[in-house]
Amino acid sequence: MLRQIRPAIVMIVVMTAVTGLLYPIAMTGAAQALFPYQANGSLVEKDGKVIGSTLIGQNFTSDRYFHGRPSATTGADPNDATKTVAAPYNAVNSMGSNLGPTSSSMITRIKGDVATLQAQNPNTPVPIDLVTTSGSGLDPDISPADAYFQIPRVAKARGMDETKVRSIVDAAVEPRELGVLGETVVNVLALNQALDASMTQ
């Protein structure tokens, strides 16, 4: 019987060592050597302090900044640990809303968001992804259409010429990977940093 059990035990030990220790250590080492910025979370620093990551969105709410897509992530209710409350872009609780197209609460929220956005820019149709949540709730990017739609609000709040704000958006548009993969996007944090930088020039 020991002759049958021994190979199984040896394989468990060997595979645990290979897949549980050696492989992760090798991949972590290779990532740190070849792509240290990405391997450490693609962190963004300003004045020596980490202010975010290019991979996780932030809840910008001021009219002076471009806003990301709505986020459906939640967090623990500080008043009742058995409940949750809305916590946009909560990186420890990535999730979508799980609401379907017939959900009355989702329809009500979207209609309200559309009305608010149309009041800010009445001459342009509201891009659908600017009022719908992403699957992760952490999307750091918006479409160029989303960014262009927000230009009048941001320009007015900052007292800037819309043409100058548009040029900042133009420069922030990221092309498809290798020219064919994914879609053109605008990283909201990077765009808002460029916007702040333009005010000091």
Summary of the structure (lengths in Angstrom):
residues: 201
radius of gyration: 22.6
end to end distance: 78.9
largest distance: 82.6
contacts: 508
relative contact order: 0.12
helix: 47%
strand: 15%
